Amino acid sequence: MKLMAINGSPRKTWNTATLLKKALKGAASQGAETELVHLYDLNFKGCISCFACKIRGGKSYGRCAVKDNLRPVLEKIATADGLILGSPIYFGIVTGEMRSFMERLLFPYFTYTDPPQSLAPKQMPTGFIYTMNITEELMKEWGYQQLFDNNQRLLQMAFGASESLCSFDTYQFKDYAKVVADRFDPEQKARRRREVFPQDCDTALAMGARLARTPG
Ligand SMILES: Cc1cc2nc3c(=O)[nH]c(=O)nc-3n(C[C@H](O)[C@H](O)[C@H](O)COP(=O)(O)O)c2cc1C
């Protein structure tokens, strides 16, 4: 069983990466081989609309034809047994890099047939981990749930199964005293980091273990 995780945060040791690492630890506890890819290490773009992945009988049918840093990652995912994406929320959606990655990963797999079909080489369990500054209450008020549901539906359409995990009210800066951010109470943020974030880590650990046990 090989589980891959994709970090859509520019930060390699902060909230999103920490939760992804916990998920991989959970998967490893079930004997899975794991790998974490940091998207911001890679030089790549989103879908360029070449449609090589859709050409009848074409040599790239069902596969992204673009040759850049993302290609080996997409090839590895095609042979993996499980996949977890992770992204901070930037202006109400996933980061630009995560969005570009999702275009390249998913568009080649979806056919313009009726009904649409998935050309993914295999079905596998998938998960999505989101981290964000706002509270769960505000997330609901601001309608973020629709984004999470939509991404879950896309991953389900491509790979068969998907689940989501949210970490709210994250700790954003190393030192709150140094930034202009009066809206946040540094002590409340630190308390949440101490008391709630470890629970989110446990939830991520359990998610990774569950995905590793789920047959593709
Ligand atoms: C450019 C930018 C935009 C952001 N926009 C939002 C937002 O719309 N909603 C939100 O809840 N948090 C927002 N945040 C906060 C991050 O989502 C949050 O701090 C996240 O946990 C960071 O993940 P990381 O620690 O893995 O980098 C934003 C942060 C940045 C840098």
Ligand as a Chemical Component Dictionary entry (heavy atoms), coordinates in Angstrom:
data_LIG
# 
_chem_comp.id                   LIG 
_chem_comp.type                 NON-POLYMER 
_chem_comp.pdbx_formal_charge   0 
_chem_comp.three_letter_code    LIG 
# 
loop_
_chem_comp_atom.comp_id 
_chem_comp_atom.atom_id 
_chem_comp_atom.alt_atom_id 
_chem_comp_atom.type_symbol 
_chem_comp_atom.charge 
_chem_comp_atom.model_Cartn_x 
_chem_comp_atom.model_Cartn_y 
_chem_comp_atom.model_Cartn_z 
_chem_comp_atom.pdbx_ordinal 
LIG C1  C1  C 0 -2.725 34.895 1.152 1  
LIG C2  C2  C 0 -3.493 34.343 2.321 2  
LIG C3  C3  C 0 -4.891 34.328 2.280 3  
LIG C4  C4  C 0 -5.627 33.769 3.330 4  
LIG N1  N1  N 0 -7.005 33.745 3.242 5  
LIG C5  C5  C 0 -7.715 33.137 4.215 6  
LIG C6  C6  C 0 -9.137 33.034 4.104 7  
LIG O1  O1  O 0 -9.751 33.483 3.146 8  
LIG N2  N2  N 0 -9.801 32.400 5.100 9  
LIG C7  C7  C 0 -9.156 31.861 6.183 10 
LIG O2  O2  O 0 -9.816 31.289 7.052 11 
LIG N3  N3  N 0 -7.806 31.943 6.303 12 
LIG C8  C8  C 0 -7.073 32.548 5.345 13 
LIG N4  N4  N 0 -5.700 32.620 5.443 14 
LIG C9  C9  C 0 -5.033 31.961 6.606 15 
LIG C10 C10 C 0 -4.545 30.556 6.291 16 
LIG O3  O3  O 0 -5.515 29.799 5.613 17 
LIG C11 C11 C 0 -4.193 29.790 7.580 18 
LIG O4  O4  O 0 -3.284 30.545 8.345 19 
LIG C12 C12 C 0 -3.626 28.431 7.259 20 
LIG O5  O5  O 0 -3.708 27.583 8.382 21 
LIG C13 C13 C 0 -2.175 28.509 6.802 22 
LIG O6  O6  O 0 -1.701 27.222 6.508 23 
LIG P1  P1  P 0 -0.147 26.842 6.754 24 
LIG O7  O7  O 0 0.135  27.121 8.194 25 
LIG O8  O8  O 0 -0.057 25.401 6.426 26 
LIG O9  O9  O 0 0.663  27.675 5.828 27 
LIG C14 C14 C 0 -4.942 33.218 4.448 28 
LIG C15 C15 C 0 -3.534 33.258 4.489 29 
LIG C16 C16 C 0 -2.826 33.826 3.443 30 
LIG C17 C17 C 0 -1.309 33.855 3.512 31 
# 
loop_
_chem_comp_bond.comp_id 
_chem_comp_bond.atom_id_1 
_chem_comp_bond.atom_id_2 
_chem_comp_bond.value_order 
_chem_comp_bond.pdbx_ordinal 
LIG C1  C2  SING 1  
LIG C2  C3  SING 2  
LIG C2  C16 DOUB 3  
LIG C3  C4  DOUB 4  
LIG C4  N1  SING 5  
LIG C4  C14 SING 6  
LIG N1  C5  DOUB 7  
LIG C5  C6  SING 8  
LIG C5  C8  SING 9  
LIG C6  O1  DOUB 10 
LIG C6  N2  SING 11 
LIG N2  C7  SING 12 
LIG C7  O2  DOUB 13 
LIG C7  N3  SING 14 
LIG N3  C8  DOUB 15 
LIG C8  N4  SING 16 
LIG N4  C9  SING 17 
LIG N4  C14 SING 18 
LIG C9  C10 SING 19 
LIG C10 O3  SING 20 
LIG C10 C11 SING 21 
LIG C11 O4  SING 22 
LIG C11 C12 SING 23 
LIG C12 O5  SING 24 
LIG C12 C13 SING 25 
LIG C13 O6  SING 26 
LIG O6  P1  SING 27 
LIG P1  O7  DOUB 28 
LIG P1  O8  SING 29 
LIG P1  O9  SING 30 
LIG C14 C15 DOUB 31 
LIG C15 C16 SING 32 
LIG C16 C17 SING 33 
# 
